[in-house]
Amino acid sequence: MIKALIVEDELYIRKGLLSMIDSLDKEVSVLGECESVKDAVAVTKACKPDLVFLDINLKDGNAFDFLEQVRDIHFKIIFITAYEQYALQAIKNGAIDYILKPVDIDELEDAIDRAVKSESRIQEEQVQIVKNQLVHKQKNKLVLRLQEGYQVIEYDKLTYCKSDKGYTTFYLDNGKKYMASKPLKEYEGQLDFNSFMRTHQSYIINMNFIDKYDKDGYVFLKSGEKIPVASRRKEEFISRLMEE
């Protein structure tokens, strides 16, 4: 039997989760509910749960305040979140699962099944990835470390990024560009997922600067740049484009 803890500041969501978990008849026993960081830390240290259903925003802080105070993380986490894709994309890439609010019982069942079957535990670096997503989203800017110092780039001014031989060049809408000595993957997790998409191994584009997409698989930005869309990313790209 898996021991679970629900950490969520909304009473109706906690009760809804309890009801759904009971109805699913899984090998999950909910040992408690918490609405604050303080209570969650105390219960976690005392009861040592195997699985935590964790909301992002809590009564007296957020999920990352809780994780930092627990420190030694030996439990699996399923985020219960209202945050959109910029956080979820990072979560998907790690050993962390998520359920979007309002909670769907089928998604809850799938998440629990994956948690039960998985042998992996959450890693601190995966928590940091999600935390970085939230921090950078709130700041609406990216800070590059360059040879001559630090360059601040606002998301709404960045048209696209291009990677070449371990370096990444950032192109702005005013014609300026800056080169940083890190590969593209180092910055992908810091960019707002709602606005940016990696269309190709070497490119991330700002969806707000798209002029058109042609049948040959190329994006044309408003500034005239022609950027490829990899075939395996085509379906996702078109779906994102239609949502704009």
QUIFENCOR-V18159 format. One record per residue. N is the residue number from 1. PHI is phi as a letter, one per 20 degrees, with the letter a starting at -180 (999 if undefined). OMEGA is omega in radians with two decimals (none if undefined). NEAR is the number of other ideal C-beta (glycine too) atoms within 12 Angstrom. Layout:
N	PHI	OMEGA	NEAR
N	PHI	OMEGA	NEAR
This chain:
1	999	3.12	13
2	e	3.09	26
3	e	-3.08	24
4	c	3.08	40
5	c	3.07	42
6	d	3.12	42
7	d	-2.99	48
8	b	-3.06	40
9	e	3.14	30
10	e	-3.09	23
11	g	-3.07	16
12	f	3.09	16
13	f	3.09	29
14	g	-3.12	30
15	f	3.09	18
16	f	3.10	25
17	f	3.11	39
18	g	-3.12	26
19	f	-3.13	17
20	f	3.12	29
21	f	3.11	34
22	f	-3.09	17
23	f	-3.13	16
24	f	3.09	24
25	l	3.10	11
26	e	3.10	25
27	e	-3.11	18
28	c	3.10	33
29	d	-3.14	20
30	e	-3.07	33
31	e	3.11	26
32	r	3.09	25
33	c	3.11	31
34	c	3.11	37
35	d	-3.08	27
36	c	3.07	24
37	f	-3.10	30
38	g	-3.12	21
39	f	-3.11	26
40	f	3.12	41
41	f	-3.12	28
42	f	-3.12	18
43	f	-3.14	28
44	f	-3.14	34
45	f	-3.10	21
46	e	-3.00	16
47	d	3.11	24
48	l	3.14	20
49	f	3.06	34
50	e	-3.04	29
51	b	3.10	41
52	c	2.97	44
53	e	-2.90	44
54	c	3.04	46
55	f	3.11	41
56	f	-3.12	38
57	e	-3.13	28
58	d	-3.02	31
59	f	-3.07	21
60	c	-3.13	19
61	r	3.11	24
62	c	-3.06	30
63	g	-3.06	41
64	f	2.98	31
65	f	3.11	26
66	f	-3.09	40
67	f	3.12	34
68	f	-3.13	19
69	f	3.08	23
70	f	3.09	33
71	m	-3.07	14
72	e	-3.00	15
73	e	3.13	32
74	c	3.14	21
75	c	3.08	35
76	e	-3.09	34
77	c	2.93	46
78	d	3.12	43
79	f	2.99	44
80	d	-2.90	39
81	c	3.02	37
82	e	-3.14	20
83	f	-3.06	30
84	e	-2.91	22
85	f	-3.11	26
86	f	3.06	31
87	e	-3.06	37
88	f	3.13	29
89	f	3.11	30
90	f	3.14	35
91	f	-3.13	36
92	f	-3.08	22
93	e	-3.14	22
94	d	3.12	30
95	e	3.12	27
96	c	3.09	43
97	d	-3.10	36
98	b	2.99	37
99	c	3.10	38
100	e	2.99	23
101	f	-0.11	26
102	f	-3.03	17
103	f	3.07	35
104	e	-3.03	17
105	f	3.11	20
106	f	3.09	14
107	f	3.09	25
108	f	3.14	35
109	f	3.13	23
110	f	-3.13	20
111	f	3.12	38
112	f	3.12	33
113	f	3.13	20
114	f	3.13	24
115	f	-3.13	36
116	f	-3.06	22
117	f	-3.05	15
118	f	3.07	22
119	e	-3.05	9
120	f	3.07	17
121	d	3.12	21
122	f	3.14	32
123	d	-3.09	19
124	f	-3.12	22
125	f	3.11	17
126	f	3.04	28
127	f	-3.11	34
128	f	3.11	22
129	g	-3.12	31
130	f	3.13	41
131	f	3.12	31
132	f	3.11	29
133	g	-3.09	39
134	f	-3.13	31
135	f	-3.10	23
136	f	3.08	31
137	f	-3.10	30
138	f	-3.10	18
139	f	-3.11	18
140	l	3.12	21
141	b	3.10	22
142	c	3.12	37
143	d	-3.13	22
144	e	3.04	30
145	e	-3.11	19
146	d	-3.13	20
147	g	-3.07	12
148	e	-3.14	10
149	q	-3.10	11
150	d	-3.14	14
151	d	3.10	22
152	e	3.13	20
153	c	3.09	37
154	e	-3.09	24
155	g	-3.06	33
156	f	3.06	21
157	d	-3.08	26
158	e	-3.09	39
159	e	3.07	37
160	a	3.10	42
161	c	3.13	42
162	c	-3.13	32
163	d	3.11	26
164	b	3.06	17
165	l	3.07	13
166	n	3.10	15
167	d	3.09	23
168	c	3.10	35
169	d	-3.12	31
170	d	-3.09	39
171	d	-3.11	28
172	d	-3.07	26
173	f	3.09	23
174	e	3.10	15
175	n	3.13	12
176	f	3.08	18
177	b	-3.11	25
178	c	-3.14	31
179	d	3.11	23
180	d	-3.04	30
181	e	3.04	18
182	c	3.13	24
183	f	-3.06	20
184	g	-3.09	30
185	f	3.14	19
186	f	-3.08	22
187	d	-3.04	35
188	g	-3.11	32
189	f	-3.11	33
190	e	-3.09	39
191	e	-3.13	39
192	f	-3.08	37
193	f	3.14	32
194	f	-3.08	25
195	d	-3.02	30
196	d	3.09	38
197	b	3.04	38
198	e	-3.08	35
199	e	-3.01	38
200	b	3.13	26
201	g	-3.05	20
202	d	-3.03	25
203	c	2.87	34
204	c	-3.11	41
205	d	3.01	42
206	e	-3.05	38
207	f	-3.12	37
208	f	-3.12	23
209	d	-3.13	30
210	f	3.04	31
211	e	3.13	20
212	a	3.07	17
213	c	-3.07	27
214	d	-3.06	15
215	f	3.12	9
216	e	3.08	14
217	n	3.12	21
218	c	3.02	23
219	e	3.04	37
220	d	3.11	22
221	e	-3.12	27
222	f	3.13	17
223	e	3.06	24
224	o	-3.14	16
225	f	3.12	27
226	d	-3.02	23
227	c	-3.10	37
228	f	2.99	26
229	d	-3.14	33
230	f	-3.07	20
231	g	-3.13	15
232	f	3.13	14
233	d	-3.04	25
234	f	-3.08	23
235	f	3.12	15
236	f	-3.13	21
237	f	-3.12	31
238	f	3.11	21
239	f	3.10	14
240	f	-3.13	28
241	f	-3.11	22
242	f	3.13	12
243	e	-3.05	14
244	f	none	17
